[in-house]
């Protein structure tokens, strides 16, 4: 019963805060991926073959750092599975903990292959490109099957570790996984930007062959709509958990291209859901203050925005009366500042953003690598935030 009350109180506080009501306690959260191993004094490499030890080590920091909600909270990539299947797009960094994206290893589609993508997007993405990324599937059938069996053994370890991590954080500790809703938006252009063409090629294509890019985005979007089975009435008066979307290409786009490639589709598809009470979490990347005014076309309180490079005090002036800000401590202060500098900044954020609701506390960048935060700073910040945010 006590755990159930903790969970329900956290949900109520989160919904209140994101509905512009002052909660009993400002929700305190964190985005983290691989950093927790550093807190435990080890590396991911040292424990990755033992799923139980991986989960125990990963969640150790939560014995000292109290969270109401989290984003991320998993081992981000099945490295050994990928290696067995001939995919080297991700690898352990020099700290043996962070998983980094090795974009130079990616073999992207060529400009000439847009025609194949547009003609049959599913076959191109899930056969042509899959075999390009996972070269084991190009082997003779029996050899490919043996590789797949070997990879499955490693994938089970990875999956088990993440399942145990989720159980510890969400089920045992009742920390809210805020975006467990099935509603998710990933812009068609991000499919090109992140997966098929890469950053440089995609942005170049927008200038050199814009009509082709638009056709590709259209067919990717059409497939999304075919697969989308949810109806607004199924989510009526369900403000929690949140839907989710993320910026990747968006901070590189002009306002007009942002509207065309991201916002118009997002609004078209999910405004009916927001009108019945659904809220969306936006994981922002880069600078995007110049397009925040668009979100006033959505219902008040429908968006929770995690900020990145933009000054939260300036963002608050632009949209703080309409969207909840997920902010409160800068990553550079956690890594290089003093404890007092960190606490002073956190206090300023609470004093500015918390009155009247519309504020949840978290950092502006995820904890990815071993040295992303001084442990003493992080502990001090979260102790202060948890106490100062109470009524």
N, C-alpha and C positions, 0 to 999 in steps of 0.2 A: 504493500500500500504506500509506503514511504517513497519508493522509486516511482510509482505511478504519479504521486503528487508532484515530485520533482519535475517529471516530464511535462505534466499538464501545466504547471506554473511557468515552465520555460516556453511552452507554446503560447500561452496567454500573453506573456511579456513580449514575445516576438511579434505576435499579431497586433497587440496594442501599439508597440513602438512604430510598426510599419503602417499603422492606420492613423498616425498623428494623435495618439493618446499617450500621455506619460505613463510608462509602465511602472510597476513596483520596483523593477530593477532593469536598467538598460542591458539588453542582451550583449554578452561578451563572446566574441568568436575569433576564429583563426583559420587561415588557409595554410595548410601544410602538406608536403609530400614526403620528401626523403630526409629532411632535417632531423626528425626525432631520433634517428640512430646516433647522431652526434651528441645529443643530450645524454644518452645512455652510455657514452664513452666508448662507442664501438663504430663499426661501419656496416653498411648493408652487405658488402662482400663477405664479411666475416660470419654472417648469420643466414645468408640467403638460401642455403641448402636445407635449413630446418624451419619449416613453417611455424611451428609452435614457438620456437625461440625468436623468430622474426617478429611475430605478433607481440610477444611479451616485451621484447626490447623496444619496439616501435611505440607502444602505448605507455611506457614507463613515465614519460614526462607529464602525463596527465595526473599522476599522483601528486604533483606539486603545482601544476597549472590548471586552474579551474576554468572550464569552458561551458557556455550555454549552447553554442552551435559551432558547426565546422563546415568547411568546404574542402574537398580533396580527401585527405585521410586514407590514402591507399598507396601501395607500391605501384608506380605509374606505368611500368612496362614489363612484360614477361621476357626479360633479356635472353635467358638461356633458350627458351622456346624459339625466339626469333633467330638466334644464332644457328640452331639446328636446322631451321627451315631456310637458312641462307639470307636472312635479312639483317643488315648491319646499320640500319638507320638510327638506332639508339645504342648508347654504350655507357658504361660506368665512367664517370669523370675521374680526374686524378685523385680526388679525395676518397675514392672507393665507395661513395655513398650517393652522390647526385647522379641522376640519369639524364644525360644530355642528348640533344638531338643533333646528329651528325649530318647536316643537310648536304654536305659535299658527297656523301655516300648515296644519296637518293638518285634514282634514275627516273626522271619525270617524263610525262608524255611530251612528245614533240609538237610543234605548232601544226604540222601536217596531220596530226592525229585528232584534231578537233572534229574533223568530219566523222571519224569512227565513233567518237563520244556522242556526238549529236544524233547519229543514226541509231545507236543502241547503247544507251548509257549504262545499263546494268551489265551487259556482256563486257563492255570495255572496262568498267571499273572492277568488276568482281571476277573476271577471267584474265583479260590482257594485263591489266595493271597488277593484279594479285600475283601472277606468275613472274612479273618483272621485279616485284619487291621480295617475293619469297621464292628464290630460285630453285629450291628443292622440288617444287612442283613441275619443273621442266625436265626432271630426271625420268627415266623409264618407270612405268607404273609401279612395279614391285619395289624399286629403290625408293621412289617417292613415298610409298606406303610405309616402308620401314622408317623413313625419316619422320613421317607423321606420327607413328607410334612412339618413337623416341621423344618427340617434341611434346606429346600428350602427357608423358610422365612428368616432365618439367613443368608443364602448364598446370598440372594438378597441384604441385607444390606452391606455385604462385597464387593460384586461385584459393587454396586452403589458407595461406597466409593472409590474404585480403579478407576472406570470410571471417577469420578469427579476429582480425583488426576491427572490422565493422561490428562484430558482436561485442567486443570489449568497449568500444567507444559509444556506440548507439544503443545497444541493448542493455549492457551491464551498467554503464555510467549515465545513460539517458541524455547524452549530448545530442542535440538536434542535428540531424542531417537535413539541412534546410531545403534542398532541391530534390527530394525524392519523388516529386510529381513526375508522371510520364510526359508532361508537356515540355517540349524542348524545341528551340529554334537555332538552326545553324545555317547561315546564309549560303545560297548556292555559290556565290563567288568565293566564299571561304573554302569550299570543296576544291576549287581550282587553286587557290592561294596556299592552302595547307597540305593538300594531298596530291593533286594531279599535276600541277604546273610549277608549284613553288612560288616563293615570294617575288623574286626578281622577274621571272618569266611572266607571271600573272599581271603584274603592274605594267610591264612593257607591252603585253598584249592589249591592255586597255587603251593604249595609245595607238598601236600599230594596226590592230584588227578588232576594233570595238564591237562591230556587228557580229563577228564570230563569237566573241566572248558572251555577248547578250544571248545568242542562240543557245550556247552551251548552258548558261545559267537558266534559261527557260526550260530546257529539257530536264535538268537536275531538279528544278522546282516542281515541274509536272509530276515527276516520280515521287517526290516528297508528298504531294497532295494525294496521289493514289494510295500511298501507304498510310496516310494519316486517318485514323479511325475514331478519333475522339470528338465528342459533342459538348458544347457549352453547358447544356443542362445537366450533364454528368458531374459538373464541378461547381454547381450553384452553391453559394455560401460556404465555399471551402478555400479560405485564404491561405491555408497551410496544409502540406508543404508547398513551396514555391515552384513555379516553372523556372526554366533557366535559358539563358542565352549568353553568348560570349563574343567579345570583340577580338578579332585577329587582324583582318585586312582593314577594318573600318577606320582605324586611326590614320591610315595612309590615304584615305579617299577625300576628295573635295566634298563640300556639303551636298552638291547636286548628285554626285555619284553615291554618296552615303544614302541619300533618299532612295535612289533607284535600286541600288544593290542590296540594301539592308532594310531601312526603316519602313518603306512602303509595304514590303512583303510581310514584315513582322506585324505591322499594324493590321493589315488586311486579314491575316490568319488568326491573330490572337486577341484583337479588340473585343470580339464577342465573348471570349472567355473572361477577359478583365471586367466586362460589364456585368457579369454575374458574381464577381468577387475574387477571381484568381489574381494572384500577385506573381510577378516575375523577378528573378534575381539576374542582374546584369553583371558579369565579370568584365570590368573594363580593362583595356590595355592602352597604354600610351596617353596622348592628349586627345580629349574629345569634348571639351567644354563648348566648342563652337557649334556643336549640333544638339546640345542638350535641350534647346527650346522645343524641339520636335516632340518631346515626351509630354508636353502639355496637351497634345492631341489625344492622350490616353487618360483614363480616369485618375483622379487624385488618389495617391497612395498605391497605385498599381505596380510601381517599380521600386526595387531596392537596388541601388547602384554601388558596386564596389569600385572605388576610385583607384587610379594608378599614378600617373605623372601630374595630373592637374592639382592645383592648390585647392584643398577642400573648402577653405574659407571663401574663395572666389566662386566655387561651384555652389556653395550654399546660397550665395546671393542670387544665382541664376535659377536654381531649381529646388532649393531646400524647402520651399513651401509646398512642393508638389510630389517630390520623390524622396524616399528614404535614402540617406547617405550611409553607406557601410565604409567607415573610415575611422581614424583615431590615433594611429601611430605610423610613422614613416619607417620603412625598412632601413634606411641609412642611419637613422638614430638608433635603432635596435642593434645595428652592427658596429657603429663607430662612436655613438654618443655616450655621455655619462648617464648614470641612473637618474640624476636630477634633471638633466636636459630632457630625457624621455618622459618623466613624470610631469614636468611643466607643460610639455606639448600635449600630453593626454588630457591634463586638466583643462587646458584651453579648448580642446575639442569638445569635451563634455559641457563646459560652461557655455559654449557657443551653439552647439547642435542639439543637446538633449532637451532643453525646455520646449514643451509642447509636443514632444515625440518627433518621429521622423529621423531617428538616429539609432544605428546599431554599431557596436565597436568591433573593429578588426583592423589588421594592418593593410598597407597598400600593395604589398607584393608577397607572393607565397614564400614560405620557408622551404627552399629546395635543397640547398647544399650545406655542408657541415659548418661553414663559417658564416652563415647568413644572419646570425644573431648572437650577441653575447648572452650567455645563459643568465647571468646576473641581471642584465637589463630586462630580458623577457620576463623573468619571474617578478621583478619589481613592478613592471608595467601592468601585468595581469592581476597582481595583488591589489594595486591601486584602482584599476578599472572596476574590478568586482566590488570593491567597497564604495568607491565614490559614486557609482551608478545606482546605488540603492536610494529609495525615497527616505 
